Amino acid sequence: MGKFIYEGGVKVEIEDRALTHLQLVISAKLRRGEPFAFSWREDASVGGGRTTVWVHPGSSIVYKYYGGRQPSINRAWVDALAFTANAPTGLYLVPEPPETNDAGSGDLGG
C-alpha cells in the first residue's frame, strides 16, 4: 500500500499499482502546465468523507511506494484516469479496466 502525500500534510493510502497509474496521469498534466482537482474517498478509519486537493505545477507531491517492483502499465487505465482528470470534476480513481490488445507502456504524451 503506497501513499500520495500532498504539500507535506494531506496523505492518502493507495495501492501501489493504482498509485503508479495516478502518477503517470498527474505527471503528464503537470508537464503540460494543466492544474486540476484530485479527489478521493477517505477510509472510515480516518473519519470517512471525501478530500479534494488542487494540483498545480508548483505543488509538492510525494509518491511513496512500499513495493520494490514497478508494475506493468495498463494503457486503458491511464486513459480512463486521464479522462477524469480532464473533466470539470477532476481526477479520481476509477476501477482498472481490462487491458486492450493495444495496451502497453508506450508514450504517455506530454
C-alpha positions as CSV (number, residue, x, y, z in Angstrom):
1,M,0.0,0.0,0.0
2,G,1.6,3.2,-1.2
3,K,0.9,6.8,-0.1
4,F,0.1,10.0,-2.0
5,I,1.4,13.0,0.0
6,Y,0.3,16.5,-1.0
7,E,2.1,19.6,0.3
8,G,3.7,17.7,3.1
9,G,0.4,17.2,5.0
10,V,-2.5,15.7,3.2
11,K,-1.9,11.9,2.8
12,V,-3.9,9.0,1.5
13,E,-3.0,5.4,1.2
14,I,-3.4,4.0,-2.3
15,E,-2.4,0.6,-3.6
16,D,1.0,0.7,-5.4
17,R,-0.4,-0.3,-8.8
18,A,-3.1,2.3,-8.7
19,L,-0.7,4.9,-7.4
20,T,1.7,4.2,-10.3
21,H,-1.2,4.9,-12.8
22,L,-2.2,8.0,-11.0
23,Q,1.4,9.2,-11.0
24,L,1.6,8.8,-14.8
25,V,-1.6,10.9,-15.3
26,I,-0.7,13.6,-12.7
27,S,2.9,13.9,-14.2
28,A,1.5,14.3,-17.7
29,K,-0.9,17.0,-16.7
30,L,1.7,18.9,-14.7
31,R,4.3,18.7,-17.6
32,R,1.7,20.4,-19.8
33,G,1.1,23.1,-17.1
34,E,-2.5,22.0,-16.5
35,P,-3.8,22.4,-13.0
36,F,-6.7,20.1,-11.9
37,A,-8.6,18.9,-8.8
38,F,-7.8,15.4,-7.4
39,S,-10.4,13.8,-5.2
40,W,-10.6,10.6,-3.2
41,R,-12.8,9.0,-0.6
42,E,-11.4,8.7,2.9
43,D,-11.4,5.4,4.7
44,A,-13.8,5.1,7.6
45,S,-10.8,4.5,9.9
46,V,-9.9,8.2,9.4
47,G,-13.5,9.5,9.6
48,G,-14.7,8.8,6.1
49,G,-15.8,11.6,3.8
50,R,-14.0,12.9,0.7
51,T,-10.9,15.0,0.2
52,T,-10.1,17.2,-2.8
53,V,-6.7,18.9,-3.5
54,W,-5.9,21.4,-6.2
55,V,-2.9,20.1,-8.1
56,H,-0.8,22.7,-10.0
57,P,2.7,22.8,-11.4
58,G,4.1,24.3,-8.1
59,S,2.5,21.5,-5.9
60,S,4.7,19.5,-3.6
61,I,3.8,15.9,-4.2
62,V,5.4,12.7,-2.9
63,Y,4.5,9.2,-4.2
64,K,5.7,6.7,-1.5
65,Y,5.7,3.1,-2.8
66,Y,6.1,0.1,-0.5
67,G,6.7,-2.5,-3.2
68,G,10.1,-2.7,-4.9
69,R,8.9,-3.6,-8.4
70,Q,7.4,-1.3,-11.0
71,P,4.0,-2.7,-12.0
72,S,3.1,-3.2,-15.6
73,I,1.1,-0.3,-17.1
74,N,-2.4,-0.8,-18.3
75,R,-2.8,1.9,-21.0
76,A,-6.6,1.6,-20.8
77,W,-6.5,2.6,-17.1
78,V,-4.2,5.5,-17.8
79,D,-6.6,6.7,-20.5
80,A,-9.6,6.3,-18.1
81,L,-7.9,8.2,-15.4
82,A,-6.8,10.9,-17.8
83,F,-10.4,11.3,-19.0
84,T,-11.5,12.1,-15.4
85,A,-8.6,14.5,-14.9
86,N,-9.7,16.4,-18.0
87,A,-13.3,16.6,-16.8
88,P,-14.7,19.5,-14.7
89,T,-14.9,17.3,-11.6
90,G,-11.2,16.5,-11.8
91,L,-9.1,13.3,-11.3
92,Y,-10.4,10.5,-9.2
93,L,-9.6,6.8,-9.0
94,V,-11.7,4.6,-11.2
95,P,-11.6,0.8,-11.3
96,E,-9.0,-0.8,-13.5
97,P,-10.5,-1.8,-16.9
98,P,-9.4,-4.9,-18.7
99,E,-6.3,-4.3,-20.9
100,T,-7.0,-4.0,-24.6
101,N,-4.8,-5.6,-27.3
102,D,-3.1,-2.3,-28.0
103,A,-2.4,-1.6,-24.2
104,G,1.2,-1.2,-23.2
105,S,3.7,1.2,-21.8
106,G,4.1,3.4,-24.9
107,D,4.4,7.2,-25.0
108,L,2.1,8.8,-22.4
109,G,2.2,12.2,-24.0
110,G,3.2,15.5,-22.6
